[in-house]
Amino acid sequence: MGVTTYTQEFTCSVAPARMFKALILDSDNLIPKLMPKSIKNVELIHGDGGVGSIKQTNFPEGSHFKYLKNRIDALDVDNCVCKYTTIEGDVIGDKLESISYELKFEASGAGCVCKMTSHYHTKGDFVLKEEEIKAGKEQAVGMYKVVEAYLLANPNVYA
């Protein structure tokens, strides 16, 4: 098994605590409402939503994928940090064991910098190429931008 790591970051016009609340703490409710064509719903499968919990994201009918399951590995509300691992689902395919993510929202000017590190744990000697995950990275940034636009249009939400 090998591990391929990618990092990305982008700036946002919203304070870190608001982005964290919307994208991490309440994403199960917010994301399906904002992006119903991308995410059907998110179900809590195990736990209370905190560390050790497992959540299943279900995709709409006709999507490229059916579902994925994420395990919450760390949650630091005070420092706006979350670590989670995709442990199951057709998103992983037959070449990956899991994908671990580290998200951190840091204050920057009037907004924040969103930093994400992804660790792709591959099966056997499979080597993951950056272009193979480019679409996933772009989709993640797109989702963050949708949430940012929603928070900017609704300044009292998650305040």
N, C-alpha and C positions, 0 to 999 in steps of 0.2 A: 504494500500500500504506500502511495506517495501522497504528499500534500502540496498543493499549489495555492499560493497566497496572492490575492489582489487587493489593492487599496484604492479608494476613491474618496474625494471630498468635494463639497460644493457649498457655496454660501447661500444664506437664506435671510430674508428680511424680518423674520419672526424670532422672538427671544427663545433661547434654548429650552426653558421650562415648558413653554407652550407647545413647541414642536414635540418635545418628549411626551407630554401628556396626550397629545393628539395621535402621534405616530406609534407610540409604544403602549402607553397605559390604556387608551381607549380605542385603539385601532380596530379591535374586534367589532365595534359598533360603527365607528366613523367610516372606515374604508369601504365596506359594502354599500353604504349610503352614497358616498361620493363617487364610487367607481363600480356601479352594479354590473356593467358589461365585462368587467375584469374579475371581480370577486363576488361570488354568490353570497357566502356567509362564512363566519368563523365560529367554530364550536369548541368549547372547553371540554376536552376529553378526560383529563385527569388533573387534580389539584384545584387550587383556589385562584389561579391566575398569576401567582408568584413563582419564585424559583422552584424548579422541579415540575411545574405544570406542563401539560401537553395540550396544544391547540391544533385543531384540524381546520385548514383553509380549504373550502370547496369552491371550485370554479364553475361558472355557468355552463349550461348545456351548449355543446358545439365548440367549447374551448379546446386548445391544444392539449391541456392537462385536465385531469379530473380533480385531484386533491393533493395536499401535502400536509405533513405533520411536523410541527416545530415544538422543541422542548426549550423552556426558559432555563438558561444556565446561570445567569446572574442578572440582578436588577438593582441598580443604585440610583434611586430617584433624586437624591441630593446632588449628585454629580452628573445626572442625565446620561447614564451609561446602561446599556443593555447588551447581554450576550445570549444568543440562542442558537440552536442547531436544528437544521432540517434533517429529520431522522427517517422519514418515510414518504413515499409518494412517487407518482410517475415523473415528477420533475427531476428526480435523482437519476432515473434511468438505470441501465445495467453497468455503467462505467464508474459510478460513484457510490461510496459507502454512506457519506453524509456531507453536509456543508455547514460550517460553523461561521457565525457572523458576530462581529463586535461593532456596536454603534455607539457613537459619542457625539453629543451636541455641546459645542463650546461657544461661549459668548464671544461676539466679534462685532464691534460697533453697536448699532441699534438692533442687530439680529444675531445670527450665529453661523458657525461653520459646522456642517454635518460631516463627520468622518466615519467611513465604513471600511472594515477589513473583512474579507471573505476568505475562508480556508476550505478549499475543495479537497476532500479526502477520497482519493481514487482507489479503485480496486485493481489489484495486480500491478502490472507495470504500465498501465494506461497513463499517458501524459496529456493533460488538458491544455488546450491552446487558448490564448486570450480571445480570439475571435469567436470561440465556441460559447463564451459567456457574455459577450458584448451586449446581446439583446437583453439579457437579464439585468445587467448593470443599467442599461438605458431605461428599462421598465421601472426599476427601483427609483431612479432619479425622477422619472415622470410622475410616479406616485407621490414623492416628496413635494414636487412642485404643485400638484393638485391640492395637497393638504395646505401648503403655504398660501396658495391663492384663497382657499376657503378661510383660513385664519385671518388673512389680511382683510377680507370682505366682512368678517365677523369678529371685530376686535374684542368683544366681551366673552367669546367662547374660549374655554380652557385658560382663562385669565387667573 
